[in-house]
């Protein structure tokens, strides 16, 4: 999978809703997820200074896919921050509790804007779909009150 526009990112993030799928294809998805993050940082945000793969404080490679999935499972960045659960996230993905703040920082540096943009685009698409549905209505119902009160030719022919 290559990334040429944000819709490509959206497709991948939509696929990650299925945790069984993620576990089954985790190795391939890790690489693809990193490619997506790299594309987003460089092309959308124009940030070229964040190395991928990301590394934890002890120079251990951080799996951004694991971080993303753990944060998603626990309700998202805001909920985890409000409830001070970053230490739990660190432990869940194989790090020590004391690296919780570093996990928060990594999430903020690599994933936070990407996920915000994804949610924004998803909501925008849903609104657009609802607007399209509203425009497909019966033409007789879409006439203005003024047309009905004036008695257009269509109204006169219906009455005869």
C-alpha positions as CSV (number, residue, x, y, z in Angstrom):
1,X,0.0,0.0,0.0
2,X,1.3,3.4,-0.9
3,X,0.3,6.8,0.3
4,X,-0.4,9.5,-2.2
5,X,-3.4,11.3,-0.5
6,X,-5.0,11.3,2.9
7,X,-7.7,8.9,1.7
8,X,-5.1,6.2,1.6
9,X,-4.3,6.9,5.3
10,X,-8.0,6.7,6.1
11,X,-8.4,3.3,4.4
12,X,-5.6,1.9,6.5
13,X,-6.9,3.4,9.8
14,X,-10.4,2.1,9.0
15,X,-8.9,-1.4,8.6
16,X,-7.3,-1.2,12.0
17,X,-10.8,-1.2,13.6
18,X,-10.6,-5.0,13.3
19,X,-8.2,-6.2,16.1
20,X,-8.2,-9.8,14.8
21,X,-7.0,-8.5,11.4
22,X,-4.3,-6.4,13.1
23,X,-3.0,-9.4,15.1
24,X,-3.1,-11.7,12.0
25,X,-1.1,-9.3,9.8
26,X,0.8,-7.4,12.4
27,X,4.3,-7.6,10.9
28,X,3.1,-6.2,7.5
29,X,0.9,-3.7,9.2
30,X,3.7,-2.3,11.3
31,X,5.7,-1.4,8.2
32,X,2.7,0.0,6.4
33,X,1.6,2.0,9.5
34,X,5.1,3.5,9.8
35,X,5.0,4.3,6.0
36,X,1.7,6.1,6.6
37,X,3.0,8.1,9.6
38,X,6.1,9.0,7.6
39,X,4.1,10.1,4.6
40,X,1.7,12.2,6.8
41,X,4.5,13.9,8.7
42,X,6.4,14.8,5.5
43,X,3.7,15.5,3.0
44,X,0.9,16.9,5.1
45,X,2.7,18.5,8.0
46,X,6.0,19.1,6.2
47,X,8.0,17.8,9.1
48,X,11.2,16.0,8.0
49,X,13.0,15.8,11.4
50,X,11.2,12.9,13.1
51,X,13.0,9.7,12.5
52,X,11.2,6.5,11.8
53,X,11.1,4.0,13.4
54,X,10.7,5.9,16.6
55,X,12.9,4.8,19.5
56,X,12.1,4.8,23.2
57,X,14.3,6.3,25.9
58,X,16.5,3.2,26.2
59,X,17.2,3.2,22.5
60,X,14.6,0.4,22.0
61,X,12.5,0.5,18.9
62,X,8.9,1.7,19.6
63,X,6.1,0.2,17.6
64,X,3.8,3.1,16.7
65,X,1.1,0.6,15.7
66,X,1.1,-0.9,19.2
67,X,1.0,2.5,20.7
68,X,-1.9,3.5,18.4
69,X,-3.9,0.4,19.1
70,X,-3.4,0.6,22.9
71,X,-4.4,4.3,23.0
72,X,-7.4,3.5,20.8
73,X,-8.5,0.6,23.1
74,X,-8.4,2.8,26.2
75,X,-10.5,5.6,24.7
76,X,-8.0,7.9,23.0
77,X,-5.4,10.4,23.9
78,X,-7.7,12.8,25.8
79,X,-9.2,10.1,28.0
80,X,-5.8,8.6,28.8
81,X,-4.3,12.0,29.6
82,X,-7.3,13.1,31.8
83,X,-7.1,9.8,33.7
84,X,-3.3,9.8,33.9
85,X,-3.1,6.3,32.3
86,X,0.1,6.7,30.2
87,X,2.1,4.5,32.6
88,X,-0.5,1.8,32.0
89,X,-0.2,2.3,28.2
90,X,3.6,2.0,28.5
91,X,3.3,-1.3,30.5
92,X,0.7,-2.7,28.0
93,X,3.0,-2.3,25.1
94,X,6.0,-3.8,26.8
95,X,7.7,-0.8,28.5
96,X,8.2,0.1,32.1
97,X,5.6,2.2,34.0
98,X,8.1,5.0,34.3
99,X,8.1,5.4,30.5
100,X,4.5,6.5,30.5
101,X,5.3,10.1,29.9
102,X,7.6,9.2,27.1
103,X,4.8,7.2,25.5
104,X,2.6,10.3,25.7
105,X,5.3,12.4,24.1
106,X,5.8,9.8,21.3
107,X,2.0,9.7,20.6
108,X,1.9,13.5,20.5
109,X,4.9,13.7,18.2
110,X,3.9,11.0,15.7
111,X,0.2,10.2,16.0
112,X,-1.9,12.9,17.6
113,X,-2.4,15.2,14.6
114,X,-2.8,12.3,12.2
115,X,-5.6,10.8,14.3
116,X,-7.2,14.2,14.8
117,X,-7.2,14.8,11.0
118,X,-8.6,11.3,10.4
119,X,-11.5,11.9,12.8
120,X,-12.1,15.3,11.2
121,X,-12.1,13.9,7.7
122,X,-14.4,11.0,8.7
123,X,-16.9,13.4,10.3
124,X,-16.7,15.6,7.2
125,X,-17.5,12.6,5.0
126,X,-20.5,11.6,7.1
127,X,-21.9,15.2,7.0
128,X,-21.4,15.2,3.2
129,X,-23.3,11.9,2.9
130,X,-26.2,13.2,5.0
131,X,-26.3,16.4,2.8
132,X,-26.5,14.2,-0.4
133,X,-29.3,12.2,1.1
134,X,-31.3,15.4,1.9
135,X,-30.9,16.7,-1.7
136,X,-32.6,13.5,-3.1
137,X,-36.2,14.4,-2.2
138,X,-39.6,14.4,-4.0
139,X,-39.6,17.6,-6.1
140,X,-43.2,18.3,-5.1
141,X,-42.0,18.5,-1.4
142,X,-39.1,20.8,-2.3
143,X,-41.2,23.6,-3.8
144,X,-41.3,26.8,-1.7
145,X,-44.3,28.0,0.2
146,X,-44.5,30.9,-2.2
147,X,-45.0,28.6,-5.2
148,X,-47.8,26.7,-3.5
149,X,-49.6,29.9,-2.4
150,X,-49.4,31.5,-5.9
151,X,-50.8,28.3,-7.5
152,X,-48.3,27.3,-10.2
153,X,-49.2,25.6,-13.4
154,X,-48.3,22.2,-11.8
155,X,-50.8,22.9,-9.0
156,X,-53.5,23.9,-11.4
157,X,-53.0,20.8,-13.6
158,X,-53.1,18.5,-10.5
159,X,-56.5,20.0,-9.4
160,X,-58.1,19.5,-12.8
